[in-house]
């Protein structure tokens, strides 16, 4: 558990997230199933390894108003994932990251963390006769730059994506949501900031039974990914479907973005 913003926050052993600020409250979470179960289409939920739950721990990132938890997934005996809650924006994020310990920006200006590996050999300082019998840890500084940079200067891209829920349309007098096929003629990228390239993909479904963006035998129609730069004004698509979802991501080095408002040029295209 961790203390932040006048409350104590923790993960429940039986699932769920909780806070105590004088009374115990369950914190609503859209990623609860992702963290606590291995259910989901095509095994998309990695879940938590309850047999190794004693090494899960909480931390506070005061620079970005976050409380978060590192934990081992169901197939791992070491910490390799995290779930993050921004208590001011009331948003959740999940990701893969191996950090054995974490210290908020208190002693140093930026957060610091360590990553333990059972197979690495310590390389600093140099010690004659050292082996990897007990593994080794790397020391990381967080919240700086756009890439992961190790002590030898090797850079690895920090990838991320944001995937919306399904959007559909209805028309007064024609029934409820999702009755109409829609045509999306174009979309207008709206980035508050964009460094390097970002990639946008649209997923279309004619029926709710069609799968989402994960692998499946009944996949949605996929348009994109489209490469977006700071000079991209619009992207023509001319596709149709009953439901549409929207994904923005980065995959390469020196890429960073913060998205603004979603703008789709949509018109009704008939009923089915």
C-alpha positions, 0 to 999 in steps of 0.5 A, spaced: 500 500 500 502 507 499 500 513 502 498 519 497 493 525 496 490 524 503 489 517 503 492 510 503 491 506 496 492 498 495 490 492 491 485 487 494 487 480 494 481 478 491 481 483 486 479 490 486 483 497 488 481 500 494 483 507 498 482 509 505 481 516 507 477 515 513 473 510 510 474 504 506 472 506 499 473 501 492 476 505 487 472 504 480 477 501 475 476 499 467 482 495 468 480 491 474 479 484 469 485 485 466 489 485 472 486 480 476 484 475 471 486 471 465 480 471 462 478 475 455 479 474 448 485 471 445 488 471 452 488 478 452 488 479 460 495 477 463 492 477 470 496 477 476 500 471 479 497 470 486 502 465 488 508 471 487 503 476 490 508 478 496 512 481 491 507 486 488 508 493 491 505 500 490 508 506 489 506 514 488 509 518 482 508 525 485 510 529 478 504 526 475 499 525 480 499 517 480 498 511 484 500 505 481 502 498 483 508 493 480 506 486 480 508 479 476 503 477 471 500 470 471 506 466 467 512 470 471 515 469 478 518 476 477 515 483 477 514 485 469 507 489 469 504 495 472 497 498 473 497 506 474 491 510 476 491 518 476 487 520 481 486 527 479 484 525 472 480 519 474 484 515 469 487 508 468 493 505 464 496 498 464 503 496 461 509 492 461 515 494 465 520 490 470 521 494 476 523 491 483 524 497 487 521 504 486 522 511 489 518 517 488 522 524 486 524 526 494 531 525 494 532 526 487 529 531 482 526 525 478 523 518 480 528 512 481 527 505 480 531 498 480 530 492 475 532 485 477 535 480 473 536 473 475 541 472 469 545 478 469 552 479 471 554 485 475 558 490 471 559 496 475 563 497 479 568 491 476 569 486 481 574 480 479 571 473 479 564 476 479 558 471 477 551 471 475 549 466 481 545 471 484 543 475 478 544 483 478 540 489 478 540 495 474 538 502 476 534 507 472 532 514 472 525 515 470 520 521 467 526 523 462 527 523 455 522 519 450 526 512 450 529 507 455 537 508 455 541 503 458 548 505 461 552 503 455 547 508 451 543 503 447 536 506 446 529 502 446 523 505 444 518 506 449 511 504 445 504 506 448 497 506 445 490 509 446 484 505 444 477 508 444 471 504 446 466 503 440 462 509 437 455 508 433 450 513 431 442 513 432 437 517 428 431 520 432 425 515 430 429 510 427 431 506 434 436 505 439 444 506 438 447 502 433 441 501 428 445 505 422 451 504 418 455 510 418 460 512 413 466 515 416 469 520 410 475 522 414 478 524 420 482 530 423 488 529 427 488 533 434 494 532 438 496 537 443 503 535 442 507 530 437 514 529 437 516 524 431 510 520 428 504 517 431 500 512 428 492 512 427 488 506 426 480 505 425 476 499 427 469 498 424 464 492 426 458 491 422 455 487 428 457 487 436 459 479 435 465 481 431 471 481 435 475 487 437 482 489 435 485 483 438 486 477 434 480 473 432 477 468 427 471 474 426 476 480 426 473 487 425 475 491 418 481 495 419 483 501 416 490 504 417 495 505 420 496 512 418 502 515 419 501 522 422 506 528 423 505 535 426 503 537 419 498 532 417 491 536 417 486 530 415 486 523 413 481 521 408 478 514 409 471 513 406 469 506 410 463 504 413 460 500 419 455 500 424 461 501 430 468 504 430 473 505 435 480 509 434 487 507 436 493 512 436 500 509 438 507 510 437 512 504 436 519 507 434 524 511 437 524 519 439 516 519 439 512 522 444 504 525 443 499 527 447 492 527 444 486 532 444 479 531 441 477 526 436 474 529 430 470 524 425 467 526 419 461 521 419 454 521 416 448 516 416 449 510 411 442 506 412 439 501 416 440 493 416 
